[in-house]
Amino acid sequence: MSESDSNEKLRVEFNRWAESGWGEGMEEDHLPITLPVLDLMQLLPDDNVLDMGCGAGWLARLLSERVPEGRVVGMDISDEMVRRARRNYVAFDNTMFVIGGADEIPWDANFFTRAISVESAYYWPDPARALREILRVLREGGSAWVLINYYRDNPHCHQWAEQFATPAHLLSAEEWAAMFRDAGFTNVAHRRIADPTPVPESYTGRWFRDAAQLRAFREAGALLVRGTK
């Protein structure tokens, strides 16, 4: 499948998510693993931050509060997600939302001081190309932060492949780190971010076998990979 075909499949699928109202629900799902990352990023008031796969804009809102003198750009392949983000956060003067794919970021080179992607990188049609694009739009000394729950070292997420409507990359932490290095990043490192959210006594959703597997998944944690330009 070509990258343009992959991007169109992603656009259609995440438009469907947006129309179902799932974009707004992402904050509750991902906030417990995202807040520690924001602390690690040590954002400065005048940072310019790119939010890759911004969805309905919840993370861009959090970022904008931390960089009042900077700029936040949320980008998503889904035009419906972007439309909702613009509507939800029209009052945030330092934040804007653009439609675009990770393979060709619609922004000038050397602009951002930070780039972050939460739970979207495994959908990128060509992760290696996406990381080169992130490097292009970062300033010298800028850093990229990729946080994902779907990765090979956590066996409790592998069954998600059966549920995905679009292709997704199941890569190990070391494979992600190698792609960062190959793209030209330095000081590449990875770690896990555990999810402290309490697990209900019973689980009836479609993503996990039972409550015990959900608990094991959260304890194993999300994968955070970072690198510097």
C-alpha positions in Angstrom: 0.0 0.0 0.0 1.4 3.4 -0.9 1.8 6.2 1.7 -1.0 8.2 0.1 -3.3 5.2 0.3 -2.3 4.6 3.9 -2.9 8.2 4.8 -6.3 8.1 3.2 -7.2 5.0 5.2 -6.1 6.8 8.4 -8.0 9.9 7.5 -11.2 7.9 7.0 -10.8 5.8 10.1 -10.0 8.8 12.4 -12.8 10.9 10.9 -15.0 8.0 12.0 -13.5 8.2 15.5 -14.1 11.9 15.6 -17.7 11.6 14.5 -18.2 9.0 17.2 -16.9 11.5 19.8 -13.9 9.4 20.7 -11.4 12.2 20.2 -12.6 14.1 23.3 -12.4 10.8 25.3 -8.7 10.4 24.6 -7.8 12.9 27.4 -9.2 10.6 30.1 -7.5 7.5 28.6 -4.0 9.0 28.1 -3.6 11.8 30.7 -2.1 9.4 33.4 0.8 8.5 31.1 1.1 11.9 29.4 1.5 14.2 32.5 4.8 12.5 33.5 6.1 13.1 30.0 5.2 16.8 30.1 7.2 17.1 33.4 10.2 15.3 31.8 10.1 17.7 28.8 10.8 20.7 31.1 8.9 23.1 28.8 9.9 26.7 28.8 7.4 29.5 28.5 8.5 30.5 25.0 8.9 27.0 23.6 7.3 26.3 20.2 5.7 22.8 20.4 4.4 20.4 17.7 1.7 18.0 18.8 1.7 15.1 16.2 -1.6 13.3 16.0 -3.4 16.0 18.0 -6.9 14.4 17.7 -9.5 16.7 19.2 -6.9 19.0 20.8 -6.7 18.0 24.5 -2.9 17.7 24.6 -2.5 21.0 22.7 -4.6 22.7 25.3 -2.3 21.4 28.1 0.8 22.4 26.1 -0.5 25.9 25.5 -1.0 26.5 29.2 2.7 25.6 29.7 4.1 27.8 26.9 2.2 31.1 27.2 4.9 33.0 25.3 5.4 30.3 22.7 3.4 28.6 20.0 1.6 25.2 19.9 0.7 23.6 16.6 -1.5 20.5 16.7 -1.4 18.4 13.5 -3.6 15.5 12.6 -4.3 13.5 9.4 -8.1 13.6 10.2 -9.7 16.8 8.9 -12.7 16.1 11.2 -10.4 15.8 14.3 -8.8 19.1 13.3 -12.2 20.8 12.8 -13.3 19.7 16.3 -10.0 20.8 17.8 -10.4 24.3 16.3 -13.9 24.5 17.6 -13.0 23.2 21.1 -10.0 25.5 21.6 -10.8 28.6 19.6 -10.0 30.8 22.6 -6.4 29.7 22.8 -4.5 32.5 21.0 -1.1 30.7 21.0 -2.5 27.5 19.5 -3.5 26.4 16.0 -4.4 23.2 14.3 -3.4 22.0 10.9 -4.2 19.0 8.7 -1.2 16.9 7.8 0.5 13.5 7.8 3.6 12.6 9.6 5.4 11.8 6.3 5.2 15.5 5.2 4.8 17.9 8.1 3.2 21.2 6.7 5.6 23.5 8.5 9.0 25.3 7.9 12.3 23.8 9.0 13.9 24.7 12.3 10.9 26.2 13.9 9.9 23.9 16.9 11.8 23.5 20.1 9.8 20.4 21.1 7.8 17.8 19.3 5.5 15.3 21.0 3.4 12.4 19.8 1.0 10.6 22.1 -0.5 7.3 21.0 -0.2 7.9 17.3 3.3 7.0 16.1 2.6 3.3 15.5 0.0 4.4 12.9 2.5 6.4 10.9 2.8 4.7 7.4 6.6 5.2 7.4 7.9 5.9 10.9 11.5 6.4 9.7 10.4 9.1 7.3 8.2 10.7 10.0 11.2 10.9 12.4 13.3 12.6 9.6 10.4 15.1 9.1 10.3 15.8 12.8 14.1 16.4 12.8 13.6 18.8 9.9 11.1 21.0 11.7 13.0 21.1 15.0 15.5 23.7 15.9 19.1 22.8 16.8 18.9 21.5 20.4 15.2 20.8 20.1 13.8 17.4 21.2 11.3 14.8 20.1 9.2 12.8 22.5 7.2 9.7 21.3 4.8 8.0 23.7 3.1 4.8 22.7 1.1 2.0 24.3 1.4 -0.5 21.4 4.9 -1.9 21.3 6.6 -5.3 21.2 8.1 -5.3 24.7 4.6 -5.2 26.3 2.9 -8.5 25.4 -0.4 -7.4 26.9 -1.1 -5.1 23.9 -0.3 -7.5 21.0 -3.9 -8.6 20.6 -4.8 -5.0 19.5 -3.7 -5.9 16.0 -6.9 -7.9 15.6 -9.0 -4.8 16.4 -7.2 -2.2 14.3 -8.9 -1.0 11.2 -5.7 0.3 9.7 -2.1 -1.0 9.6 0.0 -0.4 12.7 3.7 -1.0 13.5 4.5 -3.3 16.4 8.1 -2.4 17.1 10.4 -2.9 20.1 11.8 -0.1 22.2 15.2 -0.7 20.7 13.8 -0.6 17.1 12.2 2.8 17.8 15.5 4.0 19.3 17.4 2.8 16.3 15.1 4.7 14.0 15.6 7.9 16.0 19.4 7.4 15.7 19.2 6.7 12.0 17.1 9.8 11.5 19.9 11.9 13.0 18.8 12.3 16.6 21.4 12.3 19.4 21.0 11.5 23.1 18.4 8.9 22.2 16.9 7.2 25.2 13.8 5.2 26.1 11.9 4.3 29.3 8.5 3.1 30.4 5.8 5.2 31.9 3.5 3.1 34.1 -0.2 3.9 34.2 -1.4 4.2 37.9 -5.1 4.2 36.9 -7.0 1.7 39.1 -8.4 -1.3 37.3 -12.0 -2.3 37.7 -12.8 -5.7 39.2 -14.3 -6.9 35.9 -13.5 -5.9 32.3 -15.8 -6.2 29.4 -14.1 -4.2 26.7 -12.6 -5.4 23.5 -9.0 -4.5 23.9 -8.1 -6.9 26.8 -8.9 -10.5 27.7 -9.9 -9.6 31.3 -9.1 -7.2 34.1 -5.9 -9.1 35.0 -4.5 -8.5 31.5 -5.5 -4.8 31.7 -3.7 -4.5 35.1 -0.6 -6.2 33.7 -0.6 -3.9 30.7 -0.8 -0.8 32.8 1.9 -2.0 35.1 4.2 -2.7 32.2 3.6 0.9 31.1 3.8 2.9 27.9 7.0 3.3 25.9 8.6 6.8 25.8 11.4 7.4 23.3 13.2 10.7 23.1 16.0 12.3 21.1 17.7 15.6 20.5 18.5 17.4 17.3 
